[in-house]
């Protein structure tokens, strides 16, 4: 539970790194370092079911984890070549800035400040989310408008903290923020009764609700008070690596749209349809400019799966969370997940 | 016989590198120049790198709107306040818990230190057990113990434990009535200030009078009388203009009164009990450092037990106690930064935590935070050194 010390350590490392490093990030630098090391170092959460959490054997799983596996599959043709670094909300950006990790895939909201002032770039949106409220059934509340004066458990260093203040100002209500370092601590505070409401992204609330000792004792309120586009983040200034991570996610989304999945990838590899042939790398070489092998997209889909598979397995119908596709459905199916074509 | 002619002593000045004083001076100058060069290099290199990586620098962010709430603030604070304001809020919260902690740790430490020397077997053993238990368990664990094990098991606001329907204790904290001064209440405060000044003047006059004539008044009792009676008379004469804002249960929690956060309570308890154990040992060693002969001599001069302690033992013990006591105070201030582990909004949690993360300006924020702890520690150190000089044995 020594997150504080870890944060300070991280900050100190970042400071030392920036103090002593010479030269700036150059295109290709990260890719070369990753290839030399033989694995992708990926920053994930300290444990959030569906997004990044270790299973009972200690293997990481979740949507954010699968994005990292996808990057490893694209670079090495082997999805298992990833090292995961669990980070709390406060540590995550410093860890990326200081070069401790190559990519941050940790349910991180894309905002203007983060994209423009931190020296970081968001590579896309792996999950469209929004902030909601979890309350105890026993309070008898069914709208966020009734929460005037309530105490909120919230994780520090998140956009959640800011949205909460915005919402209550806009509705002229008062609130008491009880701020903890990890989402586990916020759940602990909520269960013990330190706060009336647990607030976070709605997907997380569903995940956290399942972890309660009695999930039926709490419910998620209908209001969604913010836009939370979550996506992977890389350092600014290294465009080659930025492209590789960006197109890993796009490849997963394109695969779903084209009907390529981990199950049929091998049969489809021989397909002569132009779109699929380009995707599989049998026509043209779209990986070359990114420093990736020609069959990079094939590796991603055959080893990790397409976006739909990843979604279902981790947070959708095939998981205990059972979150609906909603906004995260493909654009062809009423959602807003849309990837530029590979050509 | 020829006497060997010894050459006359030569008086020429050696070259400067063979003169130890000049050489030392040269090395110091070189060292200083090198230090400045390193600092200059680090600063310019940092700025260059931050710029190259597209990371915003500078202190301009202190004027930006913070946009997040803070649960406890001693000054006006809303989410529309600036990041500069969050710095002040965090600083004041750190000062609050440090001041409360230092006061409580000092009281606990002195009581336990004296109790440890008690001739009563049970009292001495209890004090001994306290010291050995609490100074040997890591502070962070003690904070977790008070917060998670003790305060987390308190009832919800609706089932609060209450004392006379005015003071309530629940998982949201300790709620006590808040005094609300009426229009004429300011006169009572004025009277209190006058009384305190009068008491100080009286004590000083009494000391001079005793030195001059040998007579002394019971100045302590008279001062206490002035401090209690004068404000009380003014208070009653002005029509008792003080009401109490009694906390009432409504909505989610109690409204009115003053709420002491459970995070503050846990941190305060842990810091004062932990540091108190060290202070107890310092006090015990200080008292035992005064040789027994001093007490016996005082007794031989027919000083009473209380006077022996107050005029002979304590003044000498203080000289031994103060320097290590300073270190304990400094430790307590620095340890208060563990607040962030349980979510008490101190400087590290609010400023080096949330503000750092929302702005991403790690270098500026961490530098400011370090500067605060350094300044606080140096100020406490300066004060304690001054106090030490005052208490030191005046040699005539």
Interface residues (C-beta under 8 A of the other chain):
Chain A: X1 X2 X3 X4 X7 X8 X11 X12 X14 X15 X18 X19 X20 X21 X22 X23 X24 X25 X89 X90 X93 X94 X97 X113 X114 X117 X118 X119 X148 X149 X150 X151 X156 X157 X161 X162 X164 X165 X166 X168 X169 X175 X176 X177 X178 X179 X180 X181 X185 X188 X189 X192 X193 X194 X196 X235 X236 X237
Chain B: X42 X45 X46 X49 X50 X52 X53 X54 X55 X56 X67 X68 X69 X70 X71 X78 X79 X80 X140 X144 X148 X152 X156 X171 X172 X251 X252 X253 X255 X262 X337 X338 X340 X341 X343 X345 X348 X349 X352 X353 X354 X356 X357 X358 X359 X360 X362 X363 X366
